[in-house]
């Protein structure tokens, strides 16, 4: 049955912007369309704007999605720095801030800081907690998506099994969605630049290495939310390299930002982080350039297997080390096109992220918006007489 939520989706996408359009697209009677539009207007989700070009008579009224009918809060939490955003219901940022904060301080301390910043951002744009329709949170660790709980995250002490939705429920009424940081980056990049491509891999190479998978236009999380953990795929010939997970030869332990910084430090160069590795590359330091290119080759070894198995249309590389994308992508492309099947690489694009460090915040916002404005959620909200 085509409910009000389905009509809203057609209006939001621009597929149907007049009553006549909706009647044609849905096959519903005019009276039914009018009734459902009235419900959407009552919930302030739709309004009528000026007319379109007419072939005769009075121009038809254009139906518009009211993206100001509420706001969404977004927290993209990294290991050491975070970005918070308040956006409208179309994902456009209204206010934002970013700051350094150690995720290892624990959930209570970190989320208290996030909440204070959210309150300040809402005040800045003249909005109230009652205007918040949902919250999206990205964290640098595995997440049980249906519960919104981190699961044994290696760099997040005290977060294992902590219910982030329950914490925010003390302050806001909307749903709270929590996902791994690489998944929301993949969603942000795909939604913004690659929606015509249903199969995409987003690889983050910073301190560690992770991969977000878009399959059939949707994030693929796996049965336990652990899909895409390519950082712990074993590389042959590196049995003497111990990873933080306890195994040896992991891709992350060989090619991640922390590993590259340690390697360059041992060579007498000052590099304590992935960002300092990139700074050395940009300064033209030959050993840093070679280290990043070698890291690209190692990443290419793992991704070549992913290409043969998954057959993506695009691989997008993001994260701190991706800022040195010329050297990194040269190594990645070299190995992938050498070791993957021609059929799988015929139209494959391998490119740097276009959103950079904003990918996660954008993706978390889209994750929430698509959830609260899904046809089912809108119909349920209208039926229960609450704001969508």
VEXMI-114339 format. One line per field, with one value per residue (C-alpha): residue in three letters; residue number from 1; x, y, z. Coordinates in Angstrom, 3 decimals, always signed. Example, Ala and Ser with C-alpha at 12.3 -4.5 7.8 and 13.67 -1.06 7.14 Angstrom:
residu <- (Ala; Ser) $
num <- (1; 2) $
u <- (+12.300; +13.670) $
v <- (-4.500; -1.060) $
w <- (+7.800; +7.140) $
# end
This chain:
residu <- (Unk; Unk; Unk; Unk; Unk; Unk; Unk; Unk; Unk; Unk; Unk; Unk; Unk; Unk; Unk; Unk; Unk; Unk; Unk; Unk; Unk; Unk; Unk; Unk; Unk; Unk; Unk; Unk; Unk; Unk; Unk; Unk; Unk; Unk; Unk; Unk; Unk; Unk; Unk; Unk; Unk; Unk; Unk; Unk; Unk; Unk; Unk; Unk; Unk; Unk; Unk; Unk; Unk; Unk; Unk; Unk; Unk; Unk; Unk; Unk; Unk; Unk; Unk; Unk; Unk; Unk; Unk; Unk; Unk; Unk; Unk; Unk; Unk; Unk; Unk; Unk; Unk; Unk; Unk; Unk; Unk; Unk; Unk; Unk; Unk; Unk; Unk; Unk; Unk; Unk; Unk; Unk; Unk; Unk; Unk; Unk; Unk; Unk; Unk; Unk; Unk; Unk; Unk; Unk; Unk; Unk; Unk; Unk; Unk; Unk; Unk; Unk; Unk; Unk; Unk; Unk; Unk; Unk; Unk; Unk; Unk; Unk; Unk; Unk; Unk; Unk; Unk; Unk; Unk; Unk; Unk; Unk; Unk; Unk; Unk; Unk; Unk; Unk; Unk; Unk; Unk; Unk; Unk; Unk; Unk; Unk; Unk; Unk; Unk; Unk; Unk; Unk; Unk; Unk; Unk; Unk; Unk; Unk; Unk; Unk; Unk; Unk; Unk; Unk; Unk; Unk; Unk; Unk; Unk; Unk; Unk; Unk; Unk; Unk; Unk; Unk; Unk; Unk; Unk; Unk; Unk; Unk; Unk; Unk; Unk; Unk; Unk; Unk; Unk; Unk; Unk; Unk; Unk; Unk; Unk; Unk; Unk; Unk; Unk; Unk; Unk; Unk; Unk; Unk; Unk; Unk; Unk; Unk; Unk; Unk; Unk; Unk; Unk; Unk; Unk; Unk; Unk; Unk; Unk; Unk; Unk; Unk; Unk; Unk; Unk; Unk; Unk; Unk; Unk; Unk; Unk; Unk; Unk; Unk; Unk; Unk; Unk; Unk; Unk; Unk; Unk; Unk; Unk; Unk; Unk; Unk; Unk; Unk; Unk; Unk; Unk; Unk; Unk; Unk; Unk; Unk; Unk; Unk; Unk; Unk; Unk; Unk; Unk; Unk; Unk; Unk; Unk; Unk; Unk; Unk; Unk; Unk; Unk; Unk; Unk; Unk; Unk; Unk; Unk; Unk; Unk; Unk; Unk; Unk; Unk; Unk; Unk; Unk; Unk; Unk; Unk; Unk; Unk; Unk; Unk; Unk; Unk; Unk; Unk; Unk; Unk; Unk; Unk; Unk; Unk; Unk; Unk; Unk; Unk; Unk; Unk; Unk; Unk; Unk; Unk; Unk; Unk; Unk; Unk; Unk; Unk; Unk; Unk; Unk; Unk; Unk; Unk; Unk; Unk; Unk; Unk; Unk; Unk; Unk; Unk; Unk; Unk; Unk; Unk; Unk; Unk; Unk; Unk; Unk; Unk; Unk; Unk; Unk; Unk; Unk; Unk; Unk; Unk; Unk; Unk; Unk; Unk; Unk; Unk; Unk; Unk; Unk; Unk; Unk; Unk; Unk; Unk; Unk; Unk; Unk; Unk; Unk; Unk; Unk; Unk; Unk; Unk; Unk; Unk; Unk; Unk; Unk; Unk; Unk; Unk; Unk; Unk; Unk) $
num <- (1; 2; 3; 4; 5; 6; 7; 8; 9; 10; 11; 12; 13; 14; 15; 16; 17; 18; 19; 20; 21; 22; 23; 24; 25; 26; 27; 28; 29; 30; 31; 32; 33; 34; 35; 36; 37; 38; 39; 40; 41; 42; 43; 44; 45; 46; 47; 48; 49; 50; 51; 52; 53; 54; 55; 56; 57; 58; 59; 60; 61; 62; 63; 64; 65; 66; 67; 68; 69; 70; 71; 72; 73; 74; 75; 76; 77; 78; 79; 80; 81; 82; 83; 84; 85; 86; 87; 88; 89; 90; 91; 92; 93; 94; 95; 96; 97; 98; 99; 100; 101; 102; 103; 104; 105; 106; 107; 108; 109; 110; 111; 112; 113; 114; 115; 116; 117; 118; 119; 120; 121; 122; 123; 124; 125; 126; 127; 128; 129; 130; 131; 132; 133; 134; 135; 136; 137; 138; 139; 140; 141; 142; 143; 144; 145; 146; 147; 148; 149; 150; 151; 152; 153; 154; 155; 156; 157; 158; 159; 160; 161; 162; 163; 164; 165; 166; 167; 168; 169; 170; 171; 172; 173; 174; 175; 176; 177; 178; 179; 180; 181; 182; 183; 184; 185; 186; 187; 188; 189; 190; 191; 192; 193; 194; 195; 196; 197; 198; 199; 200; 201; 202; 203; 204; 205; 206; 207; 208; 209; 210; 211; 212; 213; 214; 215; 216; 217; 218; 219; 220; 221; 222; 223; 224; 225; 226; 227; 228; 229; 230; 231; 232; 233; 234; 235; 236; 237; 238; 239; 240; 241; 242; 243; 244; 245; 246; 247; 248; 249; 250; 251; 252; 253; 254; 255; 256; 257; 258; 259; 260; 261; 262; 263; 264; 265; 266; 267; 268; 269; 270; 271; 272; 273; 274; 275; 276; 277; 278; 279; 280; 281; 282; 283; 284; 285; 286; 287; 288; 289; 290; 291; 292; 293; 294; 295; 296; 297; 298; 299; 300; 301; 302; 303; 304; 305; 306; 307; 308; 309; 310; 311; 312; 313; 314; 315; 316; 317; 318; 319; 320; 321; 322; 323; 324; 325; 326; 327; 328; 329; 330; 331; 332; 333; 334; 335; 336; 337; 338; 339; 340; 341; 342; 343; 344; 345; 346; 347; 348; 349; 350; 351; 352; 353; 354; 355; 356; 357; 358; 359; 360; 361; 362; 363; 364; 365; 366; 367; 368; 369; 370; 371; 372; 373; 374; 375; 376; 377; 378; 379; 380; 381; 382; 383; 384; 385; 386; 387; 388) $
u <- (+0.000; +1.328; +1.259; +2.146; +5.774; +6.052; +4.632; +7.199; +9.995; +8.779; +8.638; +12.094; +13.683; +12.000; +10.318; +6.861; +6.372; +2.693; -0.526; -1.033; +2.487; +1.710; -1.562; +0.208; +3.164; +1.168; -2.156; -3.962; -7.170; -6.854; -8.814; -6.415; -3.373; -4.932; -5.598; -2.006; -0.549; -2.636; -1.107; +2.388; +1.531; +0.158; +3.524; +5.282; +7.113; +5.675; +4.631; +3.310; +5.437; +4.864; +3.481; +5.341; +5.030; +1.481; +0.168; -3.022; -5.065; -3.721; -0.156; -0.042; +1.285; +4.706; +5.084; +8.319; +9.979; +10.370; +13.993; +13.713; +11.091; +13.724; +17.442; +19.817; +22.804; +25.985; +29.078; +31.990; +34.260; +37.838; +40.625; +41.978; +39.797; +36.072; +33.694; +30.168; +27.500; +23.901; +22.233; +18.767; +16.671; +18.354; +21.809; +22.897; +25.119; +23.709; +26.459; +29.555; +32.681; +35.748; +38.194; +40.789; +39.475; +40.811; +38.217; +40.098; +38.740; +35.689; +32.044; +30.715; +33.383; +33.377; +29.601; +29.204; +31.537; +29.643; +26.329; +27.649; +28.840; +25.505; +23.696; +25.988; +25.502; +21.721; +21.723; +23.893; +21.239; +18.231; +17.053; +15.862; +16.319; +12.679; +13.692; +16.127; +14.718; +17.636; +21.319; +24.080; +27.327; +30.452; +33.108; +36.559; +35.766; +33.423; +29.740; +26.684; +24.582; +21.129; +21.993; +24.233; +26.963; +30.722; +31.994; +35.467; +36.945; +40.749; +41.378; +38.228; +38.720; +35.497; +33.220; +32.631; +28.879; +28.113; +24.693; +25.216; +21.476; +20.492; +22.902; +21.481; +17.897; +18.335; +18.416; +16.703; +13.620; +14.746; +16.406; +20.176; +22.108; +25.701; +28.118; +31.785; +33.591; +34.613; +31.027; +29.739; +32.631; +31.686; +28.060; +28.991; +31.248; +28.777; +25.748; +27.553; +29.513; +28.831; +25.091; +25.057; +27.532; +25.890; +29.090; +31.896; +34.728; +35.845; +39.266; +40.460; +44.197; +45.206; +46.661; +44.951; +43.259; +39.593; +37.127; +33.488; +31.474; +28.583; +26.717; +23.563; +23.620; +23.553; +26.177; +27.060; +27.911; +27.952; +26.144; +28.002; +29.022; +32.602; +32.558; +35.410; +38.071; +40.836; +43.436; +43.864; +44.245; +47.603; +50.367; +52.846; +56.464; +55.773; +55.632; +57.989; +55.620; +53.345; +49.962; +48.071; +45.455; +48.061; +48.523; +51.475; +51.730; +48.486; +48.110; +47.605; +50.800; +52.765; +51.128; +49.064; +50.025; +51.415; +53.601; +54.895; +55.709; +57.647; +59.528; +60.558; +61.508; +63.832; +65.442; +66.166; +63.227; +60.843; +57.419; +55.134; +51.831; +50.291; +49.939; +53.666; +54.340; +52.303; +54.147; +57.455; +56.088; +54.930; +58.366; +59.859; +61.614; +62.619; +62.409; +58.907; +57.794; +59.129; +57.495; +54.065; +54.384; +55.349; +52.332; +50.198; +51.548; +50.722; +47.228; +46.941; +47.708; +44.721; +42.447; +43.266; +41.619; +38.668; +38.298; +38.227; +35.751; +33.444; +33.874; +33.337; +32.840; +34.981; +37.537; +37.778; +40.825; +40.533; +42.184; +45.310; +47.771; +45.512; +46.540; +49.718; +47.475; +49.792; +52.367; +49.826; +47.514; +50.438; +51.319; +47.679; +46.916; +50.143; +49.283; +45.507; +45.725; +48.527; +46.779; +43.043; +41.081; +40.621; +36.839; +36.818; +39.081; +37.692; +35.698; +37.185; +37.895; +40.517; +40.417; +41.138; +38.250; +36.657; +35.093; +38.264; +37.733; +34.092; +33.045; +32.143; +30.023; +28.144; +27.585; +26.326; +23.838; +22.554; +22.298; +19.914; +17.943; +17.263; +16.135; +13.736; +12.341; +11.913; +8.322; +7.777; +9.060; +7.023; +3.833; +4.427; +5.014; +1.832; -0.174; +1.121; +0.632; +4.266; +6.863; +8.755) $
v <- (+0.000; +3.449; +5.508; +9.116; +8.109; +6.842; +10.102; +12.012; +9.947; +10.827; +14.520; +14.477; +12.818; +15.212; +12.316; +13.767; +17.409; +18.058; +16.354; +15.207; +13.704; +11.765; +10.455; +9.248; +7.698; +5.924; +5.106; +6.450; +8.421; +12.211; +12.207; +9.677; +11.664; +14.822; +13.065; +11.821; +15.156; +16.778; +14.400; +15.329; +19.026; +18.577; +17.138; +20.057; +17.714; +19.184; +22.663; +24.131; +26.534; +28.578; +26.980; +25.290; +26.066; +25.425; +24.364; +26.264; +27.433; +27.995; +26.694; +23.596; +24.076; +22.585; +20.345; +20.840; +18.851; +20.997; +20.282; +22.710; +20.604; +19.462; +18.923; +15.980; +15.796; +14.109; +13.070; +11.654; +10.473; +9.569; +8.157; +11.615; +14.174; +14.611; +16.554; +17.479; +18.788; +19.956; +19.533; +20.059; +17.159; +17.337; +16.904; +20.529; +21.602; +24.411; +24.523; +22.472; +22.237; +20.027; +19.503; +17.126; +14.574; +11.176; +8.439; +6.483; +8.828; +6.555; +6.873; +8.965; +11.665; +11.712; +11.755; +14.441; +16.659; +15.806; +16.686; +20.053; +20.850; +19.784; +22.138; +25.003; +24.314; +24.137; +27.415; +28.990; +28.358; +29.017; +25.411; +23.420; +19.772; +19.228; +19.990; +17.069; +14.262; +11.862; +11.436; +9.714; +8.620; +7.145; +5.483; +4.046; +0.425; -2.506; -1.837; -4.036; -1.831; -2.973; -2.180; +0.838; -0.699; -0.894; -4.478; -5.089; -1.980; -2.185; +1.566; +2.420; +1.237; +1.215; +1.314; -2.427; -3.079; +0.529; +1.607; +4.937; +5.216; +4.770; +7.528; +10.039; +9.020; +11.043; +14.218; +13.618; +11.745; +10.820; +7.554; +7.199; +5.240; +4.179; +2.690; +2.089; +5.177; +3.561; +2.554; +6.094; +7.381; +4.892; +6.009; +9.699; +9.224; +6.950; +9.181; +12.345; +11.185; +7.554; +6.862; +5.620; +2.905; +0.236; -1.574; +0.369; -0.114; +2.768; +2.164; +4.292; +4.219; +6.302; +5.058; +1.761; +0.374; -0.449; -0.845; +0.156; -1.934; -0.600; -3.513; -2.968; +0.699; -0.139; -0.516; -4.177; -4.822; -8.616; -10.796; -9.329; -5.936; -6.998; -6.891; -4.982; -5.503; -5.821; -4.347; -7.782; -9.758; -11.528; -10.550; -13.220; -12.558; -10.480; -13.140; -11.140; -8.148; -8.306; -6.563; -4.955; -7.709; -10.283; -11.905; -11.427; -10.107; -8.074; -5.456; -2.719; -3.665; -3.417; -0.547; +1.471; +4.991; +3.903; +1.279; +3.772; +6.322; +3.693; +2.620; +6.170; +6.924; +3.906; +5.438; +8.637; +10.733; +12.503; +10.890; +10.118; +9.904; +9.242; +12.993; +13.498; +10.722; +12.666; +15.875; +14.143; +12.925; +16.425; +17.748; +15.393; +13.062; +10.057; +7.446; +8.586; +8.548; +5.009; +3.859; +5.143; +3.621; +0.273; +0.597; +1.093; -2.129; -4.026; -2.560; -3.470; -7.126; -7.320; -5.257; -7.404; -10.310; -8.075; -7.010; -10.603; -11.610; -8.566; -6.930; -3.289; -0.528; +1.864; +1.849; +5.138; +5.681; +8.018; +8.624; +10.546; +8.545; +9.033; +12.703; +11.432; +9.864; +10.097; +7.768; +5.591; +5.072; +4.364; +1.347; +0.258; +0.429; -1.316; -4.458; -4.526; -4.336; -6.888; -9.470; -9.001; -10.524; -8.305; -8.684; -7.317; -4.350; -3.366; -0.408; -0.200; +3.287; +3.688; +7.247; +9.370; +10.491; +13.739; +14.492; +14.077; +14.277; +15.361; +11.979; +10.499; +13.425; +13.554; +9.792; +9.727; +12.469; +10.617; +7.400; +9.084; +11.053; +7.996; +6.152; +8.755; +9.671; +6.126; +5.487; +3.101; +5.558; +8.449; +6.368; +5.176; +8.728; +9.982; +7.075; +7.736; +11.466; +12.392; +14.368; +12.351) $
w <- (+0.000; -0.943; +2.244; +2.982; +3.512; -0.066; -1.366; +0.668; -0.866; -4.377; -3.451; -1.805; -4.839; -7.275; -9.094; -8.426; -7.432; -8.188; -7.157; -10.748; -10.748; -7.574; -8.977; -12.132; -10.290; -7.570; -9.270; -6.209; -6.437; -6.233; -2.986; -1.447; -2.547; -1.102; +2.217; +2.525; +1.537; +4.238; +6.782; +5.564; +5.780; +9.291; +10.293; +8.532; +6.173; +2.971; +1.860; -1.373; -3.372; -6.535; -9.674; -12.515; -16.207; -17.350; -20.745; -20.072; -17.120; -13.641; -13.089; -10.836; -7.304; -6.615; -3.576; -1.643; +1.126; +4.235; +5.125; +8.034; +9.832; +12.307; +12.757; +12.993; +15.332; +14.135; +16.090; +14.097; +16.913; +16.068; +18.178; +19.005; +17.223; +16.572; +14.352; +15.465; +13.095; +13.271; +9.881; +8.462; +7.151; +3.754; +5.279; +4.837; +7.769; +9.897; +12.531; +13.287; +15.360; +15.511; +18.332; +19.768; +22.272; +23.301; +22.756; +25.430; +28.132; +28.219; +27.195; +30.053; +29.734; +25.926; +25.518; +28.183; +26.146; +22.957; +24.605; +25.822; +22.308; +20.809; +23.203; +22.194; +18.480; +18.839; +20.734; +18.040; +15.376; +17.612; +17.838; +20.857; +21.908; +20.883; +17.275; +17.164; +14.998; +15.353; +16.199; +14.234; +15.870; +14.294; +16.451; +15.636; +16.446; +15.747; +16.475; +17.045; +14.774; +15.895; +19.544; +19.032; +21.185; +20.504; +20.640; +22.085; +20.406; +20.702; +21.112; +23.111; +26.706; +28.697; +25.630; +25.166; +25.394; +26.337; +24.990; +23.239; +22.361; +26.019; +27.052; +24.581; +25.450; +28.669; +26.585; +23.233; +22.040; +18.504; +17.415; +17.845; +15.195; +15.818; +13.303; +12.663; +11.382; +8.091; +7.316; +7.707; +5.584; +2.874; +3.074; +2.893; -0.121; -1.929; -1.293; -2.374; -5.422; -6.358; -6.139; -9.722; -8.690; -6.512; -5.496; -3.857; -1.378; +0.815; +2.360; +5.261; +5.790; +8.774; +12.049; +11.208; +8.102; +7.576; +4.730; +4.299; +1.833; -0.237; -1.855; -3.854; -2.823; +0.901; +3.614; +4.099; +7.754; +7.897; +10.417; +13.431; +12.053; +11.355; +7.537; +5.927; +8.590; +5.995; +8.347; +9.884; +6.678; +6.791; +4.351; +3.306; +4.230; +7.337; +10.025; +12.238; +12.389; +15.431; +15.226; +18.116; +17.677; +18.726; +15.330; +13.012; +9.466; +9.528; +6.789; +9.397; +11.244; +7.998; +6.093; +8.597; +9.627; +12.984; +11.279; +8.714; +11.417; +13.380; +10.261; +9.399; +13.004; +12.933; +9.828; +11.753; +10.546; +12.923; +12.509; +15.409; +13.530; +10.136; +9.574; +10.119; +7.599; +5.044; +5.925; +5.133; +1.803; +0.891; +1.844; -0.748; +1.712; -0.488; +2.279; +3.232; -0.402; -0.805; +2.445; +1.382; -2.085; -0.510; +1.794; -1.305; -2.779; +0.426; +0.424; -3.252; -2.435; -0.110; -2.341; -5.376; -3.587; -2.680; -6.313; -7.536; -4.833; -4.681; -8.117; -7.018; -9.541; -7.510; -4.718; -2.814; -0.606; +2.394; +5.760; +6.735; +4.607; +1.572; +1.683; +0.005; -2.620; -5.618; -4.078; -2.261; -5.245; -7.544; -5.384; -4.997; -8.728; -9.671; -7.723; -8.265; -12.046; -12.021; -9.828; -10.430; -13.299; -16.385; -16.219; -12.660; -13.454; -16.866; -15.536; -12.033; -10.689; -7.941; -6.631; -3.540; -1.340; -2.500; +0.913; +2.952; +6.712; +6.223; +4.815; +8.213; +9.382; +6.081; +6.113; +9.701; +8.870; +5.799; +7.834; +10.280; +7.695; +5.546; +8.683; +10.055; +6.620; +5.333; +4.187; +7.098; +9.710; +8.313; +8.171; +11.724; +12.964; +11.298; +12.668; +16.188; +15.876; +16.509; +14.575; +11.997) $
# end
